[in-house]
C-alpha cells in the first residue's frame, strides 16, 4: 500500500518551505514597518461563528464534529476568526488595533474534483477600529509596499465601493436582486438581458456593468444617476481616496463599481490586486472595509469599523516562480563539524555550539560517523556545505573550505 495525503491536501518539502518563507518574510517585514502585530487564531471554529457574517456557504466549509456533537469547521478565511478573537478575548483594548497573520485556510470548491486543492495559505492585515480616508489609504499603501518588497511591478489596483454598489442595487425587485447582483459580479450581460426587468431597470443593470475604467470617468457616470445624499457622500469619499492615492505617485488604479467580493460582509471600499504577467491576469490580493462584522461577535453588538486584505500565497508563488525570483535551493549549511575519533566527540559538540552562538543564522551540522574522509567531503559537496571543521583528539579544529559562501 502506498500512503498518500488525503485528497486536496499536500506536503511542503524543504525547498517548498524555503520559497514560501521567502514570500512571507518579505510581507512580514512590511507589516512590521507599518506597526502591525501578528495574531494566530484557531484553525477550528464553531460553524455558527463562521456563518455569522452571512457570507459563507456551509457547503464550502470542511466540517467536523466533536464528542459533544458540536458542529465545527476548518476556517475558510481568517477575518471572521480574528473578529471573533478581538471582541471576545481582547475586551478593554484601545483602538485602532493593527494585526497581521500568516496562516492556512480550507475551502471546499462547489464542484470538487479529485486532488483539487482544499488547503491554501494567506498573509494579510486587519486594521480594526479605523475608519475614514486615512485608514483606507493606509491599507492600500501597505499593499503597494508589499508588492514592491516582492519586486512585482506589473499590477493594477481594482477599486470598488460595496456601499455604493449595494445602494444602486436597491432599485431592483427583491426577488431577483440576488440574480442581478450575481450577474454584475460576473460581468454576465447575457443573464442581464434575460432577466424579467423593465427597460429602465435593464438599462440600469447594463450601466452598472460598465462602471469600470478611468476613475474620473466612472465617478462622473455614477454622479449623473441622481443619487441621494448618503450615496453622493460615499461617492465624494471615494473620489477623495482616489485623489489621495494618485498623489502618491505611480499607483495604477482602475475604478470598478461592479466589483463585488465573494464575502458580502463588506460595507465600504473593496479591492483586488491583479497582476499583468505574461502568464495572464491573476488576482494576487483582495480585501475591503467591513464596518459591521465585529458587531456580530461583540457581546453588546457594538460595531467597530475595520478594513483588511489577504494575499494568496499560492498565486504569489506561481507568479514569482515564473519570474525566477524565488530561491532555487534550500539555505546552505555553513559548517560540518567532524569528530575524527571518539575522544573528540565532546570537543566537536562544544566547537559546533561555539559556531552556533557566533551568529543566530549560522547552520552547523555534526558528522554522525561511519564515513571516511573522502565520503565526508563528498557529502559536504553534495549538500552545498561551505566549510568543514575537522576536530582531532587534541580538540584543535582544522578548517577546510568546501566552497565559497554566497549568503542566503
C-alpha positions as CSV (number, residue, x, y, z in Angstrom):
1,X,0.0,0.0,0.0
2,X,1.3,3.5,-0.9
3,X,0.3,6.1,1.7
4,X,-0.6,9.5,0.3
5,X,-2.1,12.6,1.8
6,X,-5.9,12.9,1.7
7,X,-7.4,14.4,-1.5
8,X,-7.0,18.1,-1.6
9,X,-4.1,18.1,1.0
10,X,-0.4,18.3,0.2
11,X,3.0,18.2,1.8
12,X,5.5,21.0,1.6
13,X,9.1,19.8,1.1
14,X,12.1,21.8,2.4
15,X,12.5,23.8,-0.9
16,X,8.8,24.5,-1.0
17,X,9.0,25.8,2.6
18,X,12.1,27.9,1.8
19,X,10.3,29.5,-1.2
20,X,7.1,30.1,0.8
21,X,9.1,31.6,3.7
22,X,10.9,33.9,1.2
23,X,7.5,35.4,0.3
24,X,6.1,35.5,3.8
25,X,9.3,37.1,5.3
26,X,9.1,40.0,2.8
27,X,5.4,40.6,3.5
28,X,6.0,40.3,7.3
29,X,8.8,42.9,7.1
30,X,6.3,45.4,5.5
31,X,3.7,44.6,8.1
32,X,6.2,45.3,10.9
33,X,7.3,48.6,9.4
34,X,3.7,49.8,9.4
35,X,3.3,48.9,13.1
36,X,1.2,45.6,12.8
37,X,1.5,42.7,15.2
38,X,1.0,39.1,14.4
39,X,-2.1,37.2,15.7
40,X,-2.7,33.4,15.4
41,X,-6.2,32.2,15.7
42,X,-7.7,28.7,15.9
43,X,-7.8,26.6,12.8
44,X,-11.1,25.1,14.0
45,X,-14.1,27.3,14.5
46,X,-17.7,26.7,15.5
47,X,-19.9,26.7,12.5
48,X,-22.1,29.4,14.0
49,X,-19.0,31.6,14.2
50,X,-18.2,31.0,10.5
51,X,-21.7,31.5,9.4
52,X,-22.4,34.6,11.4
53,X,-21.3,37.0,8.7
54,X,-23.8,35.5,6.3
55,X,-21.1,35.4,3.6
56,X,-20.0,31.8,3.7
57,X,-21.9,28.8,2.3
58,X,-21.8,25.8,4.6
59,X,-21.1,23.5,1.7
60,X,-17.7,25.2,1.2
61,X,-16.6,24.5,4.7
62,X,-14.8,21.3,5.6
63,X,-16.9,20.3,8.6
64,X,-16.1,18.2,11.7
65,X,-17.9,17.1,14.8
66,X,-16.5,16.7,18.3
67,X,-17.6,14.3,21.1
68,X,-20.3,16.8,22.2
69,X,-21.8,16.7,18.8
70,X,-20.8,20.4,18.4
71,X,-20.6,21.4,14.7
72,X,-17.1,22.6,13.9
73,X,-15.4,23.8,10.6
74,X,-11.9,24.4,9.3
75,X,-11.7,28.1,8.8
76,X,-12.3,29.1,5.1
77,X,-10.8,32.6,5.7
78,X,-9.2,34.4,8.7
79,X,-11.1,37.7,9.0
80,X,-14.1,36.2,10.9
81,X,-11.8,34.3,13.2
82,X,-9.8,37.5,14.0
83,X,-13.0,39.5,14.5
84,X,-14.3,36.8,16.9
85,X,-11.0,36.8,18.8
86,X,-10.7,40.5,19.2
87,X,-14.1,41.2,20.6
88,X,-14.2,38.1,22.9
89,X,-10.6,37.8,24.0
90,X,-9.3,41.3,23.9
91,X,-12.0,43.2,25.8
92,X,-11.0,46.6,27.0
93,X,-8.3,47.2,24.4
94,X,-8.0,50.6,22.8
95,X,-8.4,51.1,19.1
96,X,-7.1,51.1,16.4
97,X,-5.6,47.6,16.6
98,X,-3.2,46.7,13.8
99,X,-2.9,42.9,13.4
100,X,-1.4,40.7,10.7
101,X,-1.4,37.0,10.0
102,X,0.2,34.1,8.1
103,X,-2.0,31.1,8.1
104,X,-3.7,28.2,6.3
105,X,-7.3,28.2,5.3
106,X,-9.5,25.4,4.0
107,X,-12.1,25.8,1.2
108,X,-14.1,23.0,-0.4
109,X,-14.8,24.0,-4.1
110,X,-18.5,23.8,-5.1
111,X,-17.7,21.0,-7.7
112,X,-14.8,19.3,-6.0
113,X,-12.6,17.3,-8.4
114,X,-10.1,14.6,-7.4
115,X,-7.0,16.0,-5.8
116,X,-8.2,19.6,-6.3
117,X,-6.6,21.7,-3.5
118,X,-8.6,22.4,-0.5
119,X,-5.9,23.9,1.7
120,X,-4.4,27.3,0.9
121,X,-2.2,29.9,2.6
122,X,-2.8,33.5,3.2
123,X,-1.0,36.5,4.6
124,X,-2.7,39.8,5.4
125,X,-3.6,42.6,7.8
126,X,-6.6,43.8,9.6
127,X,-6.9,47.4,10.7
128,X,-9.6,47.3,13.4
129,X,-11.2,50.4,14.8
130,X,-10.0,52.6,11.9
131,X,-12.5,54.5,9.7
132,X,-12.3,57.2,7.1
133,X,-10.0,58.2,4.3
134,X,-6.7,57.8,6.2
135,X,-7.4,54.2,7.3
136,X,-8.5,53.2,3.7
137,X,-5.4,54.8,2.3
138,X,-3.1,53.2,4.8
139,X,-4.2,49.7,3.9
140,X,-3.9,50.4,0.1
141,X,-0.4,51.8,0.6
142,X,0.6,48.7,2.6
143,X,-0.5,46.5,-0.3
144,X,1.7,48.6,-2.6
145,X,4.7,48.3,-0.3
146,X,4.2,44.6,-0.2
147,X,4.3,44.4,-4.0
148,X,7.4,46.5,-4.0
149,X,9.1,44.2,-1.4
150,X,8.3,41.3,-3.6
151,X,9.7,43.1,-6.6
152,X,6.5,42.9,-8.6
153,X,5.9,45.9,-10.9
154,X,3.2,44.8,-13.4
155,X,-0.1,45.1,-11.4
156,X,-3.3,47.1,-11.1
157,X,-5.4,48.0,-8.2
158,X,-9.1,47.3,-9.0
159,X,-11.1,49.5,-6.6
160,X,-14.8,49.4,-5.9
161,X,-17.2,50.6,-3.2
162,X,-19.6,48.0,-1.8
163,X,-21.8,50.6,-0.2
164,X,-22.4,52.4,-3.5
165,X,-22.9,49.2,-5.4
166,X,-25.4,47.8,-2.8
167,X,-27.4,51.1,-2.8
168,X,-27.5,51.0,-6.7
169,X,-29.0,47.5,-6.5
170,X,-31.8,48.6,-4.2
171,X,-34.0,49.7,-7.1
172,X,-34.2,46.1,-8.4
173,X,-37.1,43.9,-7.3
174,X,-36.1,42.0,-4.2
175,X,-37.0,38.6,-5.7
176,X,-34.4,38.9,-8.5
177,X,-31.9,41.3,-6.8
178,X,-29.6,38.5,-6.0
179,X,-29.6,37.3,-9.6
180,X,-28.8,40.9,-10.8
181,X,-26.0,41.1,-8.2
182,X,-24.5,37.8,-9.3
183,X,-24.7,38.8,-12.9
184,X,-23.0,42.1,-12.3
185,X,-20.3,40.4,-10.2
186,X,-19.6,38.0,-13.0
187,X,-19.9,40.7,-15.8
188,X,-22.7,38.5,-17.2
189,X,-24.5,40.5,-19.9
190,X,-26.5,37.5,-21.2
191,X,-28.2,37.0,-17.8
192,X,-29.0,40.7,-17.5
193,X,-30.6,40.5,-21.0
194,X,-32.8,37.5,-20.0
195,X,-33.9,38.6,-16.5
196,X,-37.5,39.9,-16.2
197,X,-36.6,43.6,-16.0
198,X,-38.2,46.7,-17.3
199,X,-36.4,48.6,-20.0
200,X,-35.3,51.2,-17.4
201,X,-34.0,48.6,-14.9
202,X,-32.3,46.6,-17.7
203,X,-30.6,49.9,-18.7
204,X,-29.6,50.5,-15.1
205,X,-28.1,47.0,-14.8
206,X,-26.2,47.3,-18.0
207,X,-24.9,50.7,-16.9
208,X,-23.6,49.1,-13.7
209,X,-21.7,46.6,-15.7
210,X,-19.9,49.5,-17.4
211,X,-19.0,51.4,-14.3
212,X,-15.4,50.4,-14.7
213,X,-12.3,52.1,-16.0
214,X,-10.7,55.6,-15.6
215,X,-11.7,56.8,-12.1
216,X,-12.6,60.3,-13.3
217,X,-15.0,59.0,-16.0
218,X,-16.6,56.4,-13.7
219,X,-17.2,58.9,-10.9
220,X,-18.8,61.3,-13.4
221,X,-21.1,58.5,-14.6
222,X,-22.3,57.4,-11.2
223,X,-22.8,61.0,-10.1
224,X,-25.2,61.5,-13.0
225,X,-27.6,58.9,-11.6
226,X,-29.5,61.3,-9.3
227,X,-28.0,59.9,-6.1
228,X,-29.5,60.5,-2.7
229,X,-27.4,62.4,-0.1
230,X,-25.8,59.3,1.5
231,X,-24.9,57.8,-1.9
232,X,-23.4,61.1,-3.0
233,X,-21.3,61.3,0.2
234,X,-19.9,57.8,-0.5
235,X,-19.0,58.9,-4.0
236,X,-17.3,62.0,-2.6
237,X,-15.3,59.9,-0.1
238,X,-14.3,57.6,-2.9
239,X,-13.1,60.5,-5.0
240,X,-11.1,61.8,-2.1
241,X,-9.4,58.4,-1.8
242,X,-8.7,58.2,-5.5
243,X,-7.1,61.6,-5.4
244,X,-5.0,60.8,-2.4
245,X,-3.7,57.6,-4.0
246,X,-2.9,59.5,-7.2
247,X,-0.8,61.9,-5.1
248,X,1.4,59.0,-4.1
249,X,3.0,58.7,-7.5
250,X,2.7,55.7,-9.9
251,X,-0.3,53.9,-8.4
252,X,-2.0,52.0,-11.2
253,X,-5.7,52.2,-10.4
254,X,-8.9,51.1,-12.1
255,X,-12.2,52.1,-10.6
256,X,-14.8,49.3,-10.8
257,X,-18.2,49.8,-9.1
258,X,-19.2,46.4,-10.5
259,X,-16.7,44.8,-8.2
260,X,-18.5,42.6,-5.7
261,X,-16.4,40.3,-3.4
262,X,-17.2,36.7,-2.5
263,X,-17.7,37.6,1.1
264,X,-20.6,40.0,1.3
265,X,-19.8,41.5,4.8
266,X,-18.0,44.4,3.0
267,X,-19.6,47.8,3.6
268,X,-17.2,50.3,2.0
269,X,-14.3,50.1,-0.4
270,X,-13.4,46.7,-1.8
271,X,-10.4,46.0,-3.9
272,X,-8.3,43.4,-5.8
273,X,-4.7,43.5,-6.9
274,X,-4.4,41.9,-10.4
275,X,-1.1,41.0,-11.9
276,X,-0.4,41.9,-15.5
277,X,2.0,39.0,-16.0
278,X,2.8,37.2,-19.3
279,X,1.1,34.1,-17.8
280,X,-2.2,36.1,-17.7
281,X,-4.1,38.2,-15.2
282,X,-4.2,36.7,-11.7
283,X,-5.8,38.1,-8.5
284,X,-3.0,38.2,-6.0
285,X,-4.7,40.1,-3.2
286,X,-8.2,41.1,-2.2
287,X,-9.8,43.0,0.7
288,X,-12.1,45.7,1.8
289,X,-13.9,47.5,4.5
290,X,-16.3,45.7,6.9
291,X,-17.7,48.0,9.5
292,X,-20.4,45.7,10.8
293,X,-18.7,42.3,11.1
294,X,-17.2,42.7,14.6
295,X,-20.6,43.7,15.9
296,X,-21.9,40.2,15.1
297,X,-19.5,38.8,17.7
298,X,-19.5,41.7,20.2
299,X,-21.4,40.9,23.5
300,X,-23.2,44.2,23.2
301,X,-23.4,44.2,19.4
302,X,-21.0,47.2,19.1
303,X,-19.9,47.8,15.6
304,X,-16.2,48.5,15.2
305,X,-15.1,50.0,11.8
306,X,-12.4,47.8,10.2
307,X,-10.6,47.1,7.0
308,X,-8.2,44.5,5.8
309,X,-6.8,42.4,3.0
310,X,-5.3,39.0,2.3
311,X,-2.6,37.9,-0.2
312,X,-3.0,34.5,-1.8
313,X,0.4,32.9,-1.2
314,X,-0.1,30.2,-3.9
315,X,-0.8,32.8,-6.6
316,X,2.2,34.9,-5.5
317,X,4.3,31.7,-5.7
318,X,3.2,30.9,-9.2
319,X,4.0,34.4,-10.4
320,X,7.3,34.7,-8.6
321,X,8.3,31.3,-9.7
322,X,7.6,32.2,-13.3
323,X,9.7,35.3,-12.8
324,X,12.5,33.2,-11.3
325,X,12.6,35.3,-8.2
326,X,12.3,32.6,-5.7
327,X,15.2,30.7,-4.1
328,X,16.2,27.7,-6.2
329,X,17.7,25.7,-3.3
330,X,17.3,25.3,0.4
331,X,19.5,27.5,2.6
332,X,23.1,26.3,2.8
333,X,24.7,24.7,5.9
334,X,27.6,26.8,6.9
335,X,29.6,24.2,8.8
336,X,30.1,20.5,9.0
337,X,31.9,19.6,12.3
338,X,33.6,16.2,12.1
339,X,34.9,14.5,15.2
340,X,37.8,12.4,13.9
341,X,37.9,10.0,16.9
342,X,35.6,9.0,19.7
343,X,37.8,11.1,22.1
344,X,36.9,14.2,20.0
345,X,33.1,13.9,20.4
346,X,32.8,16.3,23.3
347,X,35.1,18.8,21.7
348,X,33.2,18.6,18.5
349,X,29.9,19.3,20.1
350,X,31.5,22.2,22.1
351,X,33.0,23.7,18.9
352,X,29.7,23.3,17.0
353,X,27.9,25.1,19.8
354,X,30.5,27.9,19.7
355,X,29.9,28.4,16.0
356,X,26.1,28.5,16.5
357,X,26.5,31.1,19.2
358,X,28.6,33.3,17.0
359,X,25.7,34.2,14.7
360,X,22.0,33.5,15.1
361,X,21.6,32.5,11.4
362,X,24.5,30.1,11.1
363,X,23.8,26.5,10.3
364,X,26.1,23.8,11.8
365,X,25.9,20.0,11.3
366,X,27.7,17.3,13.3
367,X,29.0,14.4,11.3
368,X,27.4,11.2,12.6
369,X,30.3,8.9,11.9
370,X,30.6,5.8,9.7
371,X,32.2,7.5,6.7
372,X,35.8,8.1,5.6
373,X,37.3,11.5,4.8
374,X,36.5,11.2,1.1
375,X,32.9,10.3,1.7
376,X,32.6,13.2,4.2
377,X,33.9,15.6,1.6
378,X,31.6,14.3,-1.0
379,X,28.6,14.7,1.4
380,X,29.6,18.3,2.1
381,X,29.9,19.0,-1.6
382,X,26.5,17.3,-2.4
383,X,24.8,19.4,0.3
384,X,26.4,22.7,-0.6
385,X,28.1,22.9,2.8
386,X,30.6,25.7,2.9
387,X,33.2,24.6,5.4
388,X,34.3,21.5,7.3
389,X,35.9,21.7,10.8
390,X,37.9,18.6,11.5
391,X,38.2,18.0,15.3
392,X,41.1,15.8,16.4
393,X,41.9,14.3,19.7
394,X,43.7,17.5,20.8
395,X,40.4,19.5,20.2
396,X,42.0,21.9,17.8
397,X,39.9,22.4,14.6
398,X,41.4,22.1,11.2
399,X,39.3,24.2,8.8
400,X,38.7,23.2,5.2
401,X,36.7,25.2,2.7
402,X,34.4,23.2,0.5
403,X,33.0,26.1,-1.5
404,X,32.6,29.9,-1.4
405,X,29.7,31.3,0.7
406,X,27.1,33.2,-1.3
407,X,24.9,34.1,1.6
408,X,21.2,33.3,1.8
